[in-house]
Amino acid sequence: MHCWKSINVKKQYGFYRIFMLSTILVLTVFSILHVSIQLMVSHPLKDNHFIWFTLGFLLVYPLHKIFHTIPLAGFMNLINLKTRFHFYFVPIMSVRVNKPIPKIYFIMALIFPFVILNSIFLYAAVSFPGYAHYFTILTAYHCGICLVDFLYAKCLFKSPRGAFIEEDDDGYEILIPVRETSSSGM
């Protein structure tokens, strides 16, 4: 296999641009969802159970990282899940695959947390309209977390069919199999 392309979205866009885009996405998603749900279900909002909302807010990121691993269940022996702390209390988790895996599994792993967690949050927002604002905040926050995943998925969708993805210190490498050329003897 040889490297078709290396991708590092964080270097390509930069921390501040990604942070700004993520913030804009969070505000946009919250505004649209909150207004839409309030138009569908006019129910007075409640502000009790804030401690549960805070706990949910703190659990979104670790759950997001754990949900990345579910589509890669067949590759569990190749996955390293590490946690390091910034400022002694902010956990930064990384899910790393040690060997190349097929592109389709990697894309599914990138998109899976978005689909599952946001579906749960939106279902809860509709099911418990008094707490819809809590669940729309959680959905918007999670969409902001998913931005980097979608930037990577966008790059991977453009890669050749049958490609493999390998992680390294500088991001991801898209590997494609080398085709052997056969020479015919005449």
C-alpha positions as CSV (number, residue, x, y, z in Angstrom):
1,M,0.0,0.0,0.0
2,H,1.1,3.5,-0.6
3,C,-0.1,6.8,0.9
4,W,-2.6,8.6,-1.4
5,K,-3.0,11.6,0.9
6,S,-2.3,12.7,4.4
7,I,-5.0,14.6,6.3
8,N,-4.7,16.8,9.4
9,V,-7.7,19.0,9.7
10,K,-6.4,20.7,12.8
11,K,-3.3,21.9,10.9
12,Q,-5.2,22.7,7.8
13,Y,-7.8,24.9,9.4
14,G,-6.1,25.8,12.7
15,F,-7.4,25.7,16.2
16,Y,-9.0,29.2,16.2
17,R,-10.8,28.7,12.9
18,I,-12.2,25.3,14.1
19,F,-13.2,26.8,17.4
20,M,-14.9,29.7,15.7
21,L,-16.8,27.4,13.2
22,S,-17.7,25.1,16.1
23,T,-19.1,28.0,18.1
24,I,-21.1,29.3,15.1
25,L,-22.5,25.8,14.5
26,V,-23.5,25.4,18.2
27,L,-25.3,28.7,18.2
28,T,-27.0,28.0,14.9
29,V,-28.1,24.5,15.8
30,F,-29.4,25.6,19.2
31,S,-31.4,28.6,17.7
32,I,-33.0,26.5,15.0
33,L,-33.8,23.5,17.2
34,H,-35.1,25.5,20.2
35,V,-37.4,27.6,18.1
36,S,-38.6,24.6,16.1
37,I,-39.4,22.5,19.1
38,Q,-41.1,25.5,20.9
39,L,-43.3,26.0,17.8
40,M,-44.2,22.3,17.7
41,V,-44.9,21.9,21.4
42,S,-45.9,24.9,23.4
43,H,-45.1,23.8,26.9
44,P,-43.7,25.9,29.8
45,L,-40.0,25.3,30.3
46,K,-38.8,24.1,33.7
47,D,-35.4,24.9,35.3
48,N,-35.3,22.3,38.0
49,H,-33.0,19.2,37.6
50,F,-30.1,21.5,36.5
51,I,-27.6,19.2,38.2
52,W,-28.7,16.4,35.9
53,F,-28.2,18.7,32.9
54,T,-24.7,19.6,34.2
55,L,-23.9,15.9,34.6
56,G,-25.2,15.2,31.1
57,F,-23.2,18.1,29.7
58,L,-20.0,16.7,31.3
59,L,-20.8,13.2,30.0
60,V,-21.4,14.2,26.3
61,Y,-17.7,14.3,25.4
62,P,-16.7,10.9,26.9
63,L,-19.8,9.3,25.5
64,H,-19.0,10.8,22.1
65,K,-15.5,9.2,22.2
66,I,-16.8,5.8,23.4
67,F,-19.4,5.8,20.6
68,H,-16.5,6.2,18.1
69,T,-15.4,2.7,19.0
70,I,-18.7,0.8,18.5
71,P,-18.5,0.6,14.6
72,L,-14.9,-0.6,15.1
73,A,-15.9,-3.5,17.3
74,G,-14.3,-5.9,14.9
75,F,-11.0,-4.0,15.3
76,M,-11.0,-3.7,19.1
77,N,-7.6,-5.3,19.5
78,L,-6.2,-2.4,17.3
79,I,-7.8,0.4,19.2
80,N,-6.1,2.5,22.0
81,L,-8.3,4.7,24.1
82,K,-6.2,7.2,26.1
83,T,-7.1,10.1,28.4
84,R,-4.9,13.0,29.2
85,F,-5.8,16.1,31.2
86,H,-5.3,19.7,30.3
87,F,-5.1,22.2,33.2
88,Y,-5.3,19.2,35.5
89,F,-9.1,18.8,35.2
90,V,-10.1,19.0,31.5
91,P,-10.0,15.4,30.1
92,I,-9.0,15.0,26.5
93,M,-9.7,11.6,25.2
94,S,-8.2,10.1,22.1
95,V,-9.3,7.0,20.2
96,R,-6.4,5.7,18.1
97,V,-6.4,2.8,15.6
98,N,-2.9,1.2,15.3
99,K,-3.3,-0.5,11.9
100,P,-5.0,0.5,8.7
101,I,-8.7,-0.2,8.5
102,P,-11.1,0.0,5.6
103,K,-12.4,3.5,4.8
104,I,-16.1,2.6,5.2
105,Y,-15.6,1.5,8.8
106,F,-13.6,4.6,9.6
107,I,-16.3,6.9,8.2
108,M,-18.9,5.0,10.1
109,A,-16.9,5.5,13.3
110,L,-16.6,9.2,12.6
111,I,-20.4,9.7,12.0
112,F,-21.8,7.2,14.6
113,P,-21.7,9.4,17.7
114,F,-23.5,12.2,15.8
115,V,-26.3,9.9,14.7
116,I,-26.8,8.1,18.0
117,L,-26.3,10.8,20.6
118,N,-28.2,13.5,18.7
119,S,-31.1,11.1,18.1
120,I,-31.3,10.4,21.8
121,F,-31.2,14.2,22.7
122,L,-33.8,15.1,20.1
123,Y,-36.1,12.3,21.1
124,A,-35.8,13.4,24.8
125,A,-36.4,17.1,23.8
126,V,-39.7,16.1,22.1
127,S,-40.6,13.5,24.8
128,F,-40.0,15.9,27.7
129,P,-41.0,19.4,26.3
130,G,-40.6,21.0,29.7
131,Y,-36.8,20.3,29.5
132,A,-36.5,20.8,25.7
133,H,-34.1,23.6,26.3
134,Y,-31.7,21.4,28.1
135,F,-31.7,18.7,25.4
136,T,-31.4,21.3,22.6
137,I,-28.3,22.7,24.4
138,L,-26.9,19.2,24.6
139,T,-27.6,18.6,20.9
140,A,-26.0,21.8,19.9
141,Y,-23.0,21.2,22.1
142,H,-22.6,17.8,20.6
143,C,-22.8,19.1,17.1
144,G,-20.0,21.5,17.9
145,I,-17.9,18.5,19.1
146,C,-18.7,16.6,15.9
147,L,-17.5,19.4,13.6
148,V,-13.9,18.0,13.4
149,D,-15.3,14.5,12.7
150,F,-17.3,15.9,9.8
151,L,-14.3,17.7,8.4
152,Y,-12.4,14.4,8.4
153,A,-15.3,12.5,6.9
154,K,-15.6,15.0,4.1
155,C,-12.0,14.4,3.2
156,L,-12.4,10.7,3.4
157,F,-15.5,10.6,1.2
158,K,-13.3,12.1,-1.6
159,S,-10.8,9.3,-1.3
160,P,-10.6,6.3,-3.7
161,R,-12.8,3.3,-3.2
162,G,-11.2,0.5,-1.4
163,A,-8.8,2.8,0.5
164,F,-7.6,2.1,4.0
165,I,-7.2,4.7,6.8
166,E,-4.2,4.7,9.2
167,E,-3.7,7.1,12.0
168,D,-0.4,8.7,12.8
169,D,0.9,11.6,15.0
170,D,0.1,14.1,12.2
171,G,-3.5,13.0,11.5
172,Y,-4.7,10.4,9.1
173,E,-3.2,8.8,6.0
174,I,-5.3,7.5,3.2
175,L,-3.7,4.3,1.9
176,I,-4.5,2.6,-1.4
177,P,-3.4,-0.8,-2.4
178,V,-0.6,-1.0,-5.0
179,R,-1.8,-2.7,-8.1
180,E,0.7,-5.2,-9.4
181,T,1.4,-5.0,-13.1
182,S,1.9,-8.3,-14.8
183,S,4.3,-8.5,-17.7
184,S,3.4,-10.9,-20.4
185,G,6.3,-12.8,-22.0
186,M,6.2,-13.0,-25.8
